[in-house]
Amino acid sequence: MACWKWFNNIIKEAGVEVKDQNKGKIDEVIHKYISEQASYGRCSPQWSKARKQIQANENMKKELIERLKGIA
């Protein structure tokens, strides 16, 4: 499973349409965000846990949505 699939709802909120040509960029943005947040101790480095933590934290959710908005 591609990593971005864990974050379908957030991707939709960002207004990003998942296409073959942008899946890699979506993965990259989410990987980078989770890595940063995990290094600060704000979320788990495990995708399934991080997804739940990000969705439960409105600030983190907004941050990720803003980063994803730049993807065409």
PDB file of N, CA, C and O in Angstrom, chain B, residues numbered from 101:
ATOM      1  N   MET B 101       0.842  -1.177   0.000  1.00  0.00           N
ATOM      2  CA  MET B 101       0.000   0.000   0.000  1.00  0.00           C
ATOM      3  C   MET B 101       0.885   1.238   0.000  1.00  0.00           C
ATOM      4  O   MET B 101       1.871   1.299   0.735  1.00  0.00           O
ATOM      5  N   ALA B 102       0.540   2.218  -0.816  1.00  0.00           N
ATOM      6  CA  ALA B 102       1.260   3.487  -0.827  1.00  0.00           C
ATOM      7  C   ALA B 102       0.977   4.234   0.471  1.00  0.00           C
ATOM      8  O   ALA B 102      -0.126   4.164   1.013  1.00  0.00           O
ATOM      9  N   CYS B 103       1.961   4.931   0.949  1.00  0.00           N
ATOM     10  CA  CYS B 103       1.836   5.629   2.229  1.00  0.00           C
ATOM     11  C   CYS B 103       0.726   6.672   2.229  1.00  0.00           C
ATOM     12  O   CYS B 103       0.053   6.867   3.241  1.00  0.00           O
ATOM     13  N   TRP B 104       0.534   7.339   1.100  1.00  0.00           N
ATOM     14  CA  TRP B 104      -0.464   8.407   1.056  1.00  0.00           C
ATOM     15  C   TRP B 104      -1.879   7.899   1.300  1.00  0.00           C
ATOM     16  O   TRP B 104      -2.745   8.678   1.699  1.00  0.00           O
ATOM     17  N   LYS B 105      -2.136   6.616   1.072  1.00  0.00           N
ATOM     18  CA  LYS B 105      -3.496   6.088   1.247  1.00  0.00           C
ATOM     19  C   LYS B 105      -3.976   6.194   2.691  1.00  0.00           C
ATOM     20  O   LYS B 105      -5.180   6.243   2.941  1.00  0.00           O
ATOM     21  N   TRP B 106      -3.045   6.230   3.639  1.00  0.00           N
ATOM     22  CA  TRP B 106      -3.423   6.394   5.042  1.00  0.00           C
ATOM     23  C   TRP B 106      -4.036   7.776   5.282  1.00  0.00           C
ATOM     24  O   TRP B 106      -4.740   7.987   6.269  1.00  0.00           O
ATOM     25  N   PHE B 107      -3.763   8.707   4.378  1.00  0.00           N
ATOM     26  CA  PHE B 107      -4.134  10.107   4.584  1.00  0.00           C
ATOM     27  C   PHE B 107      -5.139  10.616   3.560  1.00  0.00           C
ATOM     28  O   PHE B 107      -5.174  11.815   3.279  1.00  0.00           O
ATOM     29  N   ASN B 108      -5.953   9.734   2.998  1.00  0.00           N
ATOM     30  CA  ASN B 108      -6.919  10.122   1.967  1.00  0.00           C
ATOM     31  C   ASN B 108      -7.783  11.303   2.370  1.00  0.00           C
ATOM     32  O   ASN B 108      -7.973  12.218   1.569  1.00  0.00           O
ATOM     33  N   ASN B 109      -8.310  11.313   3.583  1.00  0.00           N
ATOM     34  CA  ASN B 109      -9.194  12.396   4.016  1.00  0.00           C
ATOM     35  C   ASN B 109      -8.466  13.734   4.055  1.00  0.00           C
ATOM     36  O   ASN B 109      -9.015  14.756   3.641  1.00  0.00           O
ATOM     37  N   ILE B 110      -7.245  13.731   4.545  1.00  0.00           N
ATOM     38  CA  ILE B 110      -6.468  14.972   4.614  1.00  0.00           C
ATOM     39  C   ILE B 110      -6.110  15.440   3.212  1.00  0.00           C
ATOM     40  O   ILE B 110      -6.146  16.639   2.934  1.00  0.00           O
ATOM     41  N   ILE B 111      -5.766  14.516   2.329  1.00  0.00           N
ATOM     42  CA  ILE B 111      -5.452  14.861   0.946  1.00  0.00           C
ATOM     43  C   ILE B 111      -6.676  15.498   0.279  1.00  0.00           C
ATOM     44  O   ILE B 111      -6.543  16.485  -0.444  1.00  0.00           O
ATOM     45  N   LYS B 112      -7.842  14.948   0.515  1.00  0.00           N
ATOM     46  CA  LYS B 112      -9.075  15.507  -0.043  1.00  0.00           C
ATOM     47  C   LYS B 112      -9.334  16.908   0.511  1.00  0.00           C
ATOM     48  O   LYS B 112      -9.721  17.809  -0.234  1.00  0.00           O
ATOM     49  N   GLU B 113      -9.121  17.095   1.820  1.00  0.00           N
ATOM     50  CA  GLU B 113      -9.320  18.413   2.423  1.00  0.00           C
ATOM     51  C   GLU B 113      -8.364  19.439   1.839  1.00  0.00           C
ATOM     52  O   GLU B 113      -8.690  20.623   1.763  1.00  0.00           O
ATOM     53  N   ALA B 114      -7.187  18.991   1.427  1.00  0.00           N
ATOM     54  CA  ALA B 114      -6.204  19.894   0.824  1.00  0.00           C
ATOM     55  C   ALA B 114      -6.573  20.218  -0.622  1.00  0.00           C
ATOM     56  O   ALA B 114      -5.974  21.102  -1.234  1.00  0.00           O
ATOM     57  N   GLY B 115      -7.548  19.511  -1.162  1.00  0.00           N
ATOM     58  CA  GLY B 115      -7.978  19.744  -2.530  1.00  0.00           C
ATOM     59  C   GLY B 115      -7.046  19.142  -3.567  1.00  0.00           C
ATOM     60  O   GLY B 115      -7.005  19.593  -4.711  1.00  0.00           O
ATOM     61  N   VAL B 116      -6.304  18.129  -3.167  1.00  0.00           N
ATOM     62  CA  VAL B 116      -5.353  17.483  -4.074  1.00  0.00           C
ATOM     63  C   VAL B 116      -6.006  16.260  -4.697  1.00  0.00           C
ATOM     64  O   VAL B 116      -6.539  15.399  -3.997  1.00  0.00           O
ATOM     65  N   GLU B 117      -5.957  16.197  -6.005  1.00  0.00           N
ATOM     66  CA  GLU B 117      -6.438  15.025  -6.723  1.00  0.00           C
ATOM     67  C   GLU B 117      -5.251  14.093  -6.929  1.00  0.00           C
ATOM     68  O   GLU B 117      -4.250  14.481  -7.532  1.00  0.00           O
ATOM     69  N   VAL B 118      -5.359  12.876  -6.432  1.00  0.00           N
ATOM     70  CA  VAL B 118      -4.273  11.910  -6.559  1.00  0.00           C
ATOM     71  C   VAL B 118      -4.235  11.386  -7.986  1.00  0.00           C
ATOM     72  O   VAL B 118      -5.214  10.851  -8.506  1.00  0.00           O
ATOM     73  N   LYS B 119      -3.068  11.558  -8.602  1.00  0.00           N
ATOM     74  CA  LYS B 119      -2.842  11.087  -9.968  1.00  0.00           C
ATOM     75  C   LYS B 119      -1.524  10.333  -9.987  1.00  0.00           C
ATOM     76  O   LYS B 119      -0.705  10.478  -9.079  1.00  0.00           O
ATOM     77  N   ASP B 120      -1.322   9.534 -11.012  1.00  0.00           N
ATOM     78  CA  ASP B 120      -0.072   8.786 -11.112  1.00  0.00           C
ATOM     79  C   ASP B 120       1.142   9.706 -11.030  1.00  0.00           C
ATOM     80  O   ASP B 120       2.144   9.357 -10.407  1.00  0.00           O
ATOM     81  N   GLN B 121       1.057  10.885 -11.658  1.00  0.00           N
ATOM     82  CA  GLN B 121       2.203  11.779 -11.700  1.00  0.00           C
ATOM     83  C   GLN B 121       2.468  12.523 -10.397  1.00  0.00           C
ATOM     84  O   GLN B 121       3.545  13.101 -10.251  1.00  0.00           O
ATOM     85  N   ASN B 122       1.530  12.538  -9.433  1.00  0.00           N
ATOM     86  CA  ASN B 122       1.796  13.247  -8.183  1.00  0.00           C
ATOM     87  C   ASN B 122       1.849  12.342  -6.948  1.00  0.00           C
ATOM     88  O   ASN B 122       2.049  12.837  -5.838  1.00  0.00           O
ATOM     89  N   LYS B 123       1.678  11.053  -7.114  1.00  0.00           N
ATOM     90  CA  LYS B 123       1.710  10.140  -5.962  1.00  0.00           C
ATOM     91  C   LYS B 123       3.045  10.185  -5.238  1.00  0.00           C
ATOM     92  O   LYS B 123       3.089  10.159  -4.008  1.00  0.00           O
ATOM     93  N   GLY B 124       4.131  10.252  -5.994  1.00  0.00           N
ATOM     94  CA  GLY B 124       5.457  10.325  -5.380  1.00  0.00           C
ATOM     95  C   GLY B 124       5.639  11.588  -4.569  1.00  0.00           C
ATOM     96  O   GLY B 124       6.218  11.546  -3.483  1.00  0.00           O
ATOM     97  N   LYS B 125       5.157  12.709  -5.073  1.00  0.00           N
ATOM     98  CA  LYS B 125       5.261  13.979  -4.358  1.00  0.00           C
ATOM     99  C   LYS B 125       4.407  13.955  -3.093  1.00  0.00           C
ATOM    100  O   LYS B 125       4.824  14.462  -2.051  1.00  0.00           O
ATOM    101  N   ILE B 126       3.226  13.372  -3.179  1.00  0.00           N
ATOM    102  CA  ILE B 126       2.365  13.250  -1.997  1.00  0.00           C
ATOM    103  C   ILE B 126       3.084  12.428  -0.926  1.00  0.00           C
ATOM    104  O   ILE B 126       3.132  12.826   0.238  1.00  0.00           O
ATOM    105  N   ASP B 127       3.639  11.285  -1.322  1.00  0.00           N
ATOM    106  CA  ASP B 127       4.399  10.455  -0.386  1.00  0.00           C
ATOM    107  C   ASP B 127       5.536  11.255   0.250  1.00  0.00           C
ATOM    108  O   ASP B 127       5.753  11.193   1.460  1.00  0.00           O
ATOM    109  N   GLU B 128       6.251  12.000  -0.577  1.00  0.00           N
ATOM    110  CA  GLU B 128       7.397  12.778  -0.102  1.00  0.00           C
ATOM    111  C   GLU B 128       6.975  13.808   0.944  1.00  0.00           C
ATOM    112  O   GLU B 128       7.615  13.928   1.989  1.00  0.00           O
ATOM    113  N   VAL B 129       5.908  14.545   0.671  1.00  0.00           N
ATOM    114  CA  VAL B 129       5.428  15.576   1.600  1.00  0.00           C
ATOM    115  C   VAL B 129       4.993  14.942   2.919  1.00  0.00           C
ATOM    116  O   VAL B 129       5.332  15.447   3.989  1.00  0.00           O
ATOM    117  N   ILE B 130       4.255  13.851   2.853  1.00  0.00           N
ATOM    118  CA  ILE B 130       3.776  13.198   4.076  1.00  0.00           C
ATOM    119  C   ILE B 130       4.940  12.583   4.849  1.00  0.00           C
ATOM    120  O   ILE B 130       5.007  12.722   6.070  1.00  0.00           O
ATOM    121  N   HIS B 131       5.853  11.909   4.160  1.00  0.00           N
ATOM    122  CA  HIS B 131       7.030  11.340   4.831  1.00  0.00           C
ATOM    123  C   HIS B 131       7.810  12.419   5.576  1.00  0.00           C
ATOM    124  O   HIS B 131       8.166  12.256   6.743  1.00  0.00           O
ATOM    125  N   LYS B 132       8.065  13.516   4.882  1.00  0.00           N
ATOM    126  CA  LYS B 132       8.834  14.602   5.489  1.00  0.00           C
ATOM    127  C   LYS B 132       8.108  15.161   6.707  1.00  0.00           C
ATOM    128  O   LYS B 132       8.725  15.398   7.746  1.00  0.00           O
ATOM    129  N   TYR B 133       6.809  15.370   6.583  1.00  0.00           N
ATOM    130  CA  TYR B 133       6.044  15.927   7.698  1.00  0.00           C
ATOM    131  C   TYR B 133       6.074  14.990   8.905  1.00  0.00           C
ATOM    132  O   TYR B 133       6.333  15.431  10.025  1.00  0.00           O
ATOM    133  N   ILE B 134       5.813  13.716   8.687  1.00  0.00           N
ATOM    134  CA  ILE B 134       5.811  12.761   9.800  1.00  0.00           C
ATOM    135  C   ILE B 134       7.199  12.653  10.429  1.00  0.00           C
ATOM    136  O   ILE B 134       7.329  12.593  11.652  1.00  0.00           O
ATOM    137  N   SER B 135       8.225  12.629   9.596  1.00  0.00           N
ATOM    138  CA  SER B 135       9.593  12.560  10.129  1.00  0.00           C
ATOM    139  C   SER B 135       9.901  13.760  11.016  1.00  0.00           C
ATOM    140  O   SER B 135      10.459  13.611  12.103  1.00  0.00           O
ATOM    141  N   GLU B 136       9.534  14.950  10.545  1.00  0.00           N
ATOM    142  CA  GLU B 136       9.754  16.164  11.336  1.00  0.00           C
ATOM    143  C   GLU B 136       9.001  16.103  12.653  1.00  0.00           C
ATOM    144  O   GLU B 136       9.570  16.359  13.714  1.00  0.00           O
ATOM    145  N   GLN B 137       7.728  15.766  12.583  1.00  0.00           N
ATOM    146  CA  GLN B 137       6.907  15.743  13.790  1.00  0.00           C
ATOM    147  C   GLN B 137       7.364  14.659  14.770  1.00  0.00           C
ATOM    148  O   GLN B 137       7.355  14.867  15.984  1.00  0.00           O
ATOM    149  N   ALA B 138       7.759  13.516  14.242  1.00  0.00           N
ATOM    150  CA  ALA B 138       8.251  12.432  15.100  1.00  0.00           C
ATOM    151  C   ALA B 138       9.551  12.854  15.789  1.00  0.00           C
ATOM    152  O   ALA B 138       9.770  12.520  16.954  1.00  0.00           O
ATOM    153  N   SER B 139      10.411  13.584  15.077  1.00  0.00           N
ATOM    154  CA  SER B 139      11.670  14.024  15.677  1.00  0.00           C
ATOM    155  C   SER B 139      11.434  15.020  16.809  1.00  0.00           C
ATOM    156  O   SER B 139      12.257  15.126  17.718  1.00  0.00           O
ATOM    157  N   TYR B 140      10.317  15.754  16.762  1.00  0.00           N
ATOM    158  CA  TYR B 140       9.946  16.684  17.831  1.00  0.00           C
ATOM    159  C   TYR B 140       9.153  15.998  18.936  1.00  0.00           C
ATOM    160  O   TYR B 140       8.835  16.615  19.952  1.00  0.00           O
ATOM    161  N   GLY B 141       8.833  14.711  18.735  1.00  0.00           N
ATOM    162  CA  GLY B 141       8.051  13.971  19.719  1.00  0.00           C
ATOM    163  C   GLY B 141       6.566  14.287  19.659  1.00  0.00           C
ATOM    164  O   GLY B 141       5.835  13.991  20.604  1.00  0.00           O
ATOM    165  N   ARG B 142       6.108  14.885  18.563  1.00  0.00           N
ATOM    166  CA  ARG B 142       4.698  15.265  18.431  1.00  0.00           C
ATOM    167  C   ARG B 142       3.826  14.130  17.921  1.00  0.00           C
ATOM    168  O   ARG B 142       2.615  14.129  18.141  1.00  0.00           O
ATOM    169  N   CYS B 143       4.440  13.153  17.234  1.00  0.00           N
ATOM    170  CA  CYS B 143       3.665  12.008  16.761  1.00  0.00           C
ATOM    171  C   CYS B 143       4.578  10.801  16.587  1.00  0.00           C
ATOM    172  O   CYS B 143       5.802  10.911  16.650  1.00  0.00           O
ATOM    173  N   SER B 144       3.974   9.686  16.373  1.00  0.00           N
ATOM    174  CA  SER B 144       4.684   8.433  16.182  1.00  0.00           C
ATOM    175  C   SER B 144       5.278   8.376  14.781  1.00  0.00           C
ATOM    176  O   SER B 144       4.703   8.934  13.846  1.00  0.00           O
ATOM    177  N   PRO B 145       6.421   7.709  14.621  1.00  0.00           N
ATOM    178  CA  PRO B 145       6.960   7.509  13.273  1.00  0.00           C
ATOM    179  C   PRO B 145       6.205   6.422  12.507  1.00  0.00           C
ATOM    180  O   PRO B 145       6.407   6.270  11.302  1.00  0.00           O
ATOM    181  N   GLN B 146       5.339   5.664  13.187  1.00  0.00           N
ATOM    182  CA  GLN B 146       4.541   4.625  12.532  1.00  0.00           C
ATOM    183  C   GLN B 146       3.330   5.279  11.879  1.00  0.00           C
ATOM    184  O   GLN B 146       2.563   5.991  12.526  1.00  0.00           O
ATOM    185  N   TRP B 147       3.175   5.021  10.581  1.00  0.00           N
ATOM    186  CA  TRP B 147       2.141   5.686   9.798  1.00  0.00           C
ATOM    187  C   TRP B 147       0.737   5.508  10.364  1.00  0.00           C
ATOM    188  O   TRP B 147      -0.023   6.473  10.429  1.00  0.00           O
ATOM    189  N   SER B 148       0.385   4.311  10.770  1.00  0.00           N
ATOM    190  CA  SER B 148      -0.984   4.087  11.257  1.00  0.00           C
ATOM    191  C   SER B 148      -1.254   4.894  12.530  1.00  0.00           C
ATOM    192  O   SER B 148      -2.354   5.417  12.709  1.00  0.00           O
ATOM    193  N   LYS B 149      -0.276   4.994  13.398  1.00  0.00           N
ATOM    194  CA  LYS B 149      -0.434   5.790  14.620  1.00  0.00           C
ATOM    195  C   LYS B 149      -0.361   7.278  14.306  1.00  0.00           C
ATOM    196  O   LYS B 149      -1.145   8.066  14.835  1.00  0.00           O
ATOM    197  N   ALA B 150       0.578   7.664  13.445  1.00  0.00           N
ATOM    198  CA  ALA B 150       0.748   9.078  13.099  1.00  0.00           C
ATOM    199  C   ALA B 150      -0.523   9.628  12.465  1.00  0.00           C
ATOM    200  O   ALA B 150      -0.937  10.748  12.767  1.00  0.00           O
ATOM    201  N   ARG B 151      -1.138   8.847  11.594  1.00  0.00           N
ATOM    202  CA  ARG B 151      -2.371   9.290  10.938  1.00  0.00           C
ATOM    203  C   ARG B 151      -3.422   9.657  11.974  1.00  0.00           C
ATOM    204  O   ARG B 151      -4.045  10.714  11.876  1.00  0.00           O
ATOM    205  N   LYS B 152      -3.624   8.807  12.953  1.00  0.00           N
ATOM    206  CA  LYS B 152      -4.630   9.061  13.987  1.00  0.00           C
ATOM    207  C   LYS B 152      -4.255  10.277  14.821  1.00  0.00           C
ATOM    208  O   LYS B 152      -5.118  11.082  15.172  1.00  0.00           O
ATOM    209  N   GLN B 153      -2.974  10.413  15.138  1.00  0.00           N
ATOM    210  CA  GLN B 153      -2.522  11.543  15.949  1.00  0.00           C
ATOM    211  C   GLN B 153      -2.681  12.861  15.192  1.00  0.00           C
ATOM    212  O   GLN B 153      -3.100  13.868  15.763  1.00  0.00           O
ATOM    213  N   ILE B 154      -2.344  12.846  13.912  1.00  0.00           N
ATOM    214  CA  ILE B 154      -2.461  14.067  13.103  1.00  0.00           C
ATOM    215  C   ILE B 154      -3.925  14.439  12.926  1.00  0.00           C
ATOM    216  O   ILE B 154      -4.274  15.616  13.021  1.00  0.00           O
ATOM    217  N   GLN B 155      -4.783  13.468  12.671  1.00  0.00           N
ATOM    218  CA  GLN B 155      -6.202  13.768  12.499  1.00  0.00           C
ATOM    219  C   GLN B 155      -6.839  14.264  13.794  1.00  0.00           C
ATOM    220  O   GLN B 155      -7.809  15.021  13.748  1.00  0.00           O
ATOM    221  N   ALA B 156      -6.320  13.859  14.932  1.00  0.00           N
ATOM    222  CA  ALA B 156      -6.868  14.281  16.220  1.00  0.00           C
ATOM    223  C   ALA B 156      -6.344  15.649  16.657  1.00  0.00           C
ATOM    224  O   ALA B 156      -6.939  16.290  17.524  1.00  0.00           O
ATOM    225  N   ASN B 157      -5.249  16.096  16.072  1.00  0.00           N
ATOM    226  CA  ASN B 157      -4.631  17.368  16.448  1.00  0.00           C
ATOM    227  C   ASN B 157      -4.898  18.372  15.328  1.00  0.00           C
ATOM    228  O   ASN B 157      -4.311  18.273  14.251  1.00  0.00           O
ATOM    229  N   GLU B 158      -5.769  19.322  15.578  1.00  0.00           N
ATOM    230  CA  GLU B 158      -6.201  20.264  14.542  1.00  0.00           C
ATOM    231  C   GLU B 158      -5.032  21.074  13.966  1.00  0.00           C
ATOM    232  O   GLU B 158      -5.002  21.341  12.765  1.00  0.00           O
ATOM    233  N   ASN B 159      -4.077  21.465  14.808  1.00  0.00           N
ATOM    234  CA  ASN B 159      -2.931  22.238  14.312  1.00  0.00           C
ATOM    235  C   ASN B 159      -2.065  21.411  13.364  1.00  0.00           C
ATOM    236  O   ASN B 159      -1.656  21.892  12.307  1.00  0.00           O
ATOM    237  N   MET B 160      -1.795  20.188  13.741  1.00  0.00           N
ATOM    238  CA  MET B 160      -0.983  19.328  12.884  1.00  0.00           C
ATOM    239  C   MET B 160      -1.710  19.039  11.570  1.00  0.00           C
ATOM    240  O   MET B 160      -1.101  19.030  10.501  1.00  0.00           O
ATOM    241  N   LYS B 161      -2.990  18.809  11.663  1.00  0.00           N
ATOM    242  CA  LYS B 161      -3.792  18.538  10.478  1.00  0.00           C
ATOM    243  C   LYS B 161      -3.736  19.727   9.516  1.00  0.00           C
ATOM    244  O   LYS B 161      -3.545  19.547   8.314  1.00  0.00           O
ATOM    245  N   LYS B 162      -3.901  20.934  10.045  1.00  0.00           N
ATOM    246  CA  LYS B 162      -3.839  22.140   9.218  1.00  0.00           C
ATOM    247  C   LYS B 162      -2.463  22.312   8.589  1.00  0.00           C
ATOM    248  O   LYS B 162      -2.357  22.689   7.422  1.00  0.00           O
ATOM    249  N   GLU B 163      -1.413  22.041   9.351  1.00  0.00           N
ATOM    250  CA  GLU B 163      -0.053  22.154   8.815  1.00  0.00           C
ATOM    251  C   GLU B 163       0.154  21.213   7.628  1.00  0.00           C
ATOM    252  O   GLU B 163       0.684  21.615   6.593  1.00  0.00           O
ATOM    253  N   LEU B 164      -0.263  19.980   7.786  1.00  0.00           N
ATOM    254  CA  LEU B 164      -0.104  19.009   6.711  1.00  0.00           C
ATOM    255  C   LEU B 164      -0.952  19.384   5.501  1.00  0.00           C
ATOM    256  O   LEU B 164      -0.495  19.256   4.366  1.00  0.00           O
ATOM    257  N   ILE B 165      -2.162  19.839   5.723  1.00  0.00           N
ATOM    258  CA  ILE B 165      -3.022  20.259   4.623  1.00  0.00           C
ATOM    259  C   ILE B 165      -2.356  21.398   3.844  1.00  0.00           C
ATOM    260  O   ILE B 165      -2.379  21.397   2.613  1.00  0.00           O
ATOM    261  N   GLU B 166      -1.767  22.363   4.544  1.00  0.00           N
ATOM    262  CA  GLU B 166      -1.094  23.478   3.875  1.00  0.00           C
ATOM    263  C   GLU B 166       0.078  22.987   3.017  1.00  0.00           C
ATOM    264  O   GLU B 166       0.297  23.486   1.913  1.00  0.00           O
ATOM    265  N   ARG B 167       0.812  22.030   3.519  1.00  0.00           N
ATOM    266  CA  ARG B 167       1.942  21.496   2.748  1.00  0.00           C
ATOM    267  C   ARG B 167       1.461  20.744   1.519  1.00  0.00           C
ATOM    268  O   ARG B 167       2.102  20.787   0.469  1.00  0.00           O
ATOM    269  N   LEU B 168       0.351  20.067   1.645  1.00  0.00           N
ATOM    270  CA  LEU B 168      -0.183  19.291   0.521  1.00  0.00           C
ATOM    271  C   LEU B 168      -0.837  20.170  -0.548  1.00  0.00           C
ATOM    272  O   LEU B 168      -0.917  19.776  -1.711  1.00  0.00           O
ATOM    273  N   LYS B 169      -1.296  21.343  -0.162  1.00  0.00           N
ATOM    274  CA  LYS B 169      -1.975  22.230  -1.112  1.00  0.00           C
ATOM    275  C   LYS B 169      -1.075  22.630  -2.280  1.00  0.00           C
ATOM    276  O   LYS B 169      -1.576  22.945  -3.359  1.00  0.00           O
ATOM    277  N   GLY B 170       0.230  22.621  -2.084  1.00  0.00           N
ATOM    278  CA  GLY B 170       1.155  22.997  -3.143  1.00  0.00           C
ATOM    279  C   GLY B 170       1.320  21.968  -4.235  1.00  0.00           C
ATOM    280  O   GLY B 170       2.000  22.225  -5.229  1.00  0.00           O
ATOM    281  N   ILE B 171       0.711  20.805  -4.071  1.00  0.00           N
ATOM    282  CA  ILE B 171       0.841  19.736  -5.055  1.00  0.00           C
ATOM    283  C   ILE B 171      -0.263  19.872  -6.095  1.00  0.00           C
ATOM    284  O   ILE B 171      -1.443  19.962  -5.755  1.00  0.00           O
ATOM    285  N   ALA B 172       0.124  19.885  -7.344  1.00  0.00           N
ATOM    286  CA  ALA B 172      -0.873  20.027  -8.407  1.00  0.00           C
ATOM    287  C   ALA B 172      -1.398  18.674  -8.840  1.00  0.00           C
ATOM    288  O   ALA B 172      -2.247  18.597  -9.728  1.00  0.00           O
TER     289      ALA B 172
END
